[in-house]
Amino acid sequence: MRLILVMPTGLQVGYDAYFSSSPLGIETLAASVRDIADVTLVDLRGKGHDVEAHAEGLLTHKPDMIGISMNSASHTKYSLLLAAAVKRRCPDVKIVLGGQQATFLTQEMMEPGHVDAVVRGEGEQVFREIVMSGGFEGVAGVSWYSDGKIVDEPDRALIENLDDILPPARDLLPNRERYRVGKYRVEGIETSRGCAHHCSFCSVRNFHRGRWRPKSVQRVMQEIDELLETCPYPKVIYFVDDNFSTDVRRMEEICREIVKRNAHDTFFWCQARVDALAKNPELVEWMGKAHFTAVLLGLETPVARLLKSSGKNISVDQTMRTIELLHANDIGAWGTFTLGLPGETLEDAHATVDFIPTTGVDVAQITVATPIPGSNLYDEAKEQGTLLVTDWDKYDFTSPTMKGQLPKKKLDALMHRAYLKVYLSRRFLLSMFKQQTNLHRLRRTMFGVFLSWIWFLLKNRVRSWVGLKGKLSNPRQRLDT
């Protein structure tokens, strides 16, 4: 079987221009079937939205099946248009969707009639059975068309031992130059799946059925050793786990093993919670020794009422303590903040914006609370009738999608004000000229990202002035054409 696995492009505005990691999902999926299929990987991120040209390009490989990964709402419209474009040209090519968006909206993905099947949940075992059988009947975890009707096969159990999952087939995408942040190449490693916490705006917990499952430290170090050996250039290894700090003792053991490798040309990034790090200063010390240079922290807002109602359950004291610990160990704090949480007032929004520069974060990422499918926020918004839009292209994490949120222009103004206060602060600018520590390298890199963002805003403003905005973007086509 000739199989193509596709990472689709998403919004025309996104982080791919500034920070791009390899498509770990399709690389891991490819590893599970490469011994029984002729597999090609295609990463379409950053390559425009011309679905007709992309369909033509995919079909030059003469595939029997195309699998499209849909882990974001922003992938939805493009992916369905791509499926339709392929089917118009080659109706016999089977189209399979997977990922979180496809899992939680299976019916919506299949109803237009251009998709043959949806893989619900984890894909490695499911896809292997599909490839081996050449069909979908009887494969647990699949929804598929039979005689014009959608058949939902039984759910598949979660993979119990993640060490059984093969390492990603990185060699199938040999040109890694595009995966970078600033001058550093970026490679991702997944060391666990799931999250045990209850943040209302996140779908990870429900996708993994409330469970957190780790790979063994030995298995994690096997993948790290492979990257250290095969990728000699200066790089960032990014642990893509939604919460790398779930088991702090395991996290410390990984740090200790990294220190033994003495890999000074490599930096490590991860995502963690402030309540875990604030309670474990010795862990943060080991992170510094292991060359961690950035930790992504979900800080959201200083408003205690909103932290509680969103299920975040952290405190401002924990936030400030964690950032202090990270900086003391030469590690940058990448803070994510959220506007528009249910119940937020205008005063709350201003409090969040004023709070951001006071935290001392080295990277600020501000989003608007967005009810993504699979999250409790989405279920509550549907039940309460507070969804404003159903166009998935509007789910860009910068636009209002629920009743009660501020207008787009006001949200943009608040976000821009916060970004300017962070990246043009005296503290941040002076750090550009300080000694070459890991922390200051991160700040220099992110200041370059900030300048790119300013340039993007200026270009868009000029386009809107001269009336070119509509002409420069690719027109969306109807799914039924």
N, C-alpha and C positions, 0 to 999 in steps of 0.2 A: 504493500500500500504506500502511495505517495501522500505524505501528510505535511501540511503547512500549519504551524502554530503562529498566531499573530498577536502582537501587542498593539492595540489600536491607538490612534491619536485621540486626544480628548478635546478640551477647549482650545480656542485660538489664543487664549491668554492663560498661562499657567507657569509652573515652576520649571518646566523642562528646559527652558532657555538658560536657566541659571544653575540648576542642580538636577543632574540626571544620573540615576543608577541603572544598572543593567536590569532587563526584564526577568527577574529571578523566577517568577511564576512559570513562564513558558519554558525557561531553561530547565527547571526542575521537572516539569511535565515531559519534556523531550527526553530526559534521561530515563524515564520510566518506560518508554516505548521504542527507543532507538534501536534496540536489538531485534525488533519485529516489524519495523517500518522504516521507510526512507524519509527522514524528517528534515524539514527546512524551517528555520526560524526567521521571522520578519518583524522588525521593530519599526512601526510607522510613526512613532512619536516625533513631533517636530518636522514632519515631512508633508505638511499641508493637509487639506481636507478634500482633495479631489478624488472622490470615491471611484469615479469611472476609471481614472488613470491607475489607481491603486488596484482595482479589480483586474484590469488588464495585466498589471505586473504580477499579481499572484498567479494568474492562469498561465503565465509563461512557464511555470514549473510543472504544468499538467498534473495538478493534484487530484487525488480521489476524495480527499476530505480536508476541510479547513476548520481549524479550531480557533476561536477568538476569545481572548481573555477580557472579561468585563468586570473590573473591580471598582469602578467608579461610575456615578450617575452621568458624568460628563462623557463617558464612552458610549452611551446608549444610542443616541441618534445616529452618530457616525457608524457604529457597528452594524446597526440594522440597515442603513443605507448601503453599506459595503456588501452585506449578505444579499441584498436585493440586486445589486449590480452584478455580483458573481452569478446568481441564479438566472438572470436574464441571458447571460452569455453561455453558461453551461449548467443547465438544470440538473444534471446527474451528479455534480459535485455536492457532497454532503457538507452541510454547514452545522457546526456544533458550537454553542456558546457555553462559557463557564465563568466562574468568579462570583463575587458577592452580589453584584447588581442582577446578574442573570438568575442566581439562586433565589433571591427574595422576590423577583418579579417574573417568574417563569412564564406565566400565562401571557403577560404583556409582551414578552420577548418573542413568543411563538405565534401569537394571533395573526400578525401580518402575513404569515405563510412562507417566509423566506428562510426560516431556520428549521432544520430537521430535528434537532435535539438540544436539550439543555442539560448540562451536568450540574447537579445540585450539590454544593458542598465541596469537599476535597476531591481533587481530580485524578491523582496518580493511579490509584487502583481501578477507578471507573474507566479512565481512558484506555488503560491497558486492555481491559476486557472488551471495550468497544473495538479496538484495533484488531484484537485476536479473532473476534467473531465476525467482524465486518458489518455489524448491525447493532441495534439498541434493545431488542426484545429480551426481557429477563435480566437486564443489567441493573442491579440495585443502584439507586442514586441518579437515575436518568428519567427525564420526561421527553417523550418523542411522539411523532405523528404516526398514526396507524389508521388507514382508511379515512383520512380526513379528520380524525379525532385525536386529541392529545391524551396520551397514556402516561400516567405517573407511576413509574415503578417504585417499589418500597424504598424508604431511606436507607442509606448505607451507614454502617457503624463508622465512627471515627477511627483513624489509624492509631492503634494503641502505642506502638513503639516507633517513634519518629526516626530512630536510627536505621529503620528498614528503608527509608526513603533515600534513593540514590542521590549523590551530589549533583548539582546542576550541570547541564551540558554546556559549559561556557564556550567550548571550542566550536560550537555551531554558530556562534556570532564572533568570529575571530577579530573583527575590527572593533576594538574597545575604546577607541580614541574619544568618541562622543560622550562616554560616561564619565563625567567629571564635575567638580565644583572648583571654579577658578582654574589654577594650574595643576590641581591634583586629580588624578584618576580615581574613580569610585567603583568599588566592587561590593556587592551585598552578600551577606550571610544570614541565613535564617537558623536560629538556635532553638526556637520554641514556637509554639502556635497557641493562640488564644489569650484570654485575659480574664482574671477572676473578679474584676471590679465592675461597677454598674454605671458608668458614665452614660447619661441619657442620649447623648448625641453620637455615640459610637455604635457600629454594627458588629464589631469584632466578637464581643461576648456571645451574641446570638448566633453568629455564623459558626462558631466553634462550640455551641451548645453549653455555654457556661463553664467550659473546662480550659485549663492551661496544661499543656503537655510539652515537656522539654526534650531536647536531644541530650545525650550524655556529653560530659565534658570531653571525653576522649574523641567522640565523633566531631564535636565542634572544632577541636584543635587539629583534627585531620584536614578539615576544609581550610582552616587558617594556614596551616603549613603548606598546603598546595598553592595558595595564593602568594604566600611569601616566596615560594620557590619559583613560580611561573611568571610572576608579575614584578620584575625588579625595579620598575619606575616608582617615583614618589607617589604615594596613593593613600586614599582613605578606605578602610574597610568599615562598612556601615552595617551594624547589626540591625536587621529590619524588624525584629521582634517588636510587637506593640508595647510590651513592657519587659525590658531586659532585666529589671530588678525584682521580678516576682519572687525569686529564690535568691536572697542576697548571699548566702553561703556558696551557692553554685556560681554566682557572678564573681565572687572573690576568687574562687578556684580558677576560673577562666583567666582572670587578670594575672594571677600568679604564674600560670602556664605561659601567658604571653611574655611576661617579664623574662622568663627563662630563655625565650627565643632571641632576646636582645635585638628586636626588629626596629631599629631606629629610623629607617626610611619609611615607616608605615605609621599612620595615625588611625585611631579608632573612634567611631561615633556610635551612639546608641540612643534609645528612648528609655526613660526611667521616670519613676514617680518621686516627688519631693518628700513624701512621708517616709519612703524607704531609705532614701539617701540621708535625710536629716538625722535619722536614728542610728546611722551606721557610718560615722566619720572614718573608721578604719578602712571600710570598703572604698570610700572616695580616695583615700591615700593610695591604695593599690591601683585604682583607676589611673591616677596621675603617673605612677611608676610604669604602668603598662602603655603609656603614650595615648591615652584617651584625650582628645582635644575638644570634643563637643558632646554635650548631652542634651537631647531634646526633652523639655519638661512641659507638661500640660499645666499651665498656670491659670488660664482662663480669665479670672476676674478677682478683684479683692473683696467683692461684695459677698459676705458670708451667706446671706440668704440664697443667693444664686448658686454658690458652690454647693450648698446642701440640696437644693431642689433639682440640680442637674446630676446629682449622684457622685460628684467629684470628691467630696469629703477630704479636702486638704485645708490648710490654714495659711494665712499670710506669713505667720511666724516660720512655718516649715519652708515656705518658699524662700524667704530671705536667708534663713540658715543654710539651706542647700546651696544657693548661689554663692554665699560666703565660703562654704567648704570647697566648692568647685574651683573658685578663683584662687584659694589658698594652695591648691594643688595643680595650678597651671592648666585648668580645664575650662573651656568656654561653656556658657549657659545659653542654649537655644530655647527661648521661651515662646510658647504658643498661647495666644490670648483670644478670647471669644466675645464678640458683641452680639446682641440680639437674642440672648437666652430668654425663654419664656418668663414673663414677669418683670423683665428689665425696664426700668424707667429711663428717661433722658438723663436724670441725675446719676443713675447707675452707670450709664454708658460713659459719661464724662469722668466718673470716678475710675473706671477701667483705663481710659485713655491717659489720665493723669498718673495712674499707678505704673504704667509700663516703663517709662524712663527712670523711675525711682528704683526699680528692681535691680538695675545694673546688668541686665541681660546683654549678651554680646551679639545675639541675633534675635530679632523680634519678628514673629510671624502672627499676623492678625487675621482672623477669619470671622465670618458671620455665621452664627448657629444655623445649620442647614439640616433639615429632617431627611437624612439619607435612608433609603429602604433598608430594613433590618435593624434599625435603631429604635429604641423605645420612643424617642422624640418623634419619629415618623408615625409610629402606631398611634401615639397620643394626638398628633396633629390631625390625622385622618379621622379618628374617633370624635374629636371635638370640632371638626370642620374648620380648622384654622389654616389649612394649606392655601396659599395664595396662587401658586402656579403649579402646573403639571408638566411644563416643558423642561425636560432634563437638562437642556443647555443653560437654563437659568440657575442650575444647582452648581454654581461656580465658587461657592464659599465667600463671595464678596457681595452678593445680592440678597435682598430680602425675599424670603420664600414663604413666610408665615405671617399671619395677621398679628399686629402689635409691634412688629419690627419697624425701625425707622426707615424713611425713604432712602433709596440708593444714594442720592447726592449727599445726604447727611452722613450716611455710613462711610462713604468715600472720604469725606472731609475729615471725619474723626480719625480714620485709619491713617490718612496722609499726615495729619498733625502729629500722631504718635510716632510714625516712622521718622519724621524730620527731627523730633526731639531726641530720639535714640541715636541716629546716625550722624547728626550734626552737633551733638553735645560736645562740650569741651573735653570731657573724659574720653570719649570715643576718638575724637580727632587727634588728641595728643598721643594716644596709643599707637597711632600710625608711625610715630617716630621713635618708639621705644625699642628696647633690645629684642632680639629674635627669640622670643619664647613661643610656646605652642599657642598660648592665649592670644598673643598679638598677631601671629600668623593667621589665626581664624578671623580676627577683626579686620585685617587687611583684605582677606578673601571676601568677606561679607560686605565690606565697603565697596568693593568692585561690583558686587551684586546690586547694592543699593544704587550705584551710579547707572547701571544697566536699566534698573527700574525707572529711574528719573528720565532716562533717554526714551524709554518705551512710552511713558506718559506724554512726553513732549511730542513724539511722533504721532501719537493718536490724536492729540489736540490739534496739531497742524492738519491732519487728515480730515478731521471734522470741520475745520474752518474752510477748507477748499472743496468740501463735498466729495471726498474720495473714499470715505470709509466704506460705503456700500459697495463701491466698485472693486476695492482691493480685497475684500473677503470673498470667499467662495460661496456662491448661492447654494442654499439648501434645496435639495430636490424632494419631491413627494415620494413617499414609500410605495405608492401604488403606480408609479410611472414605469 
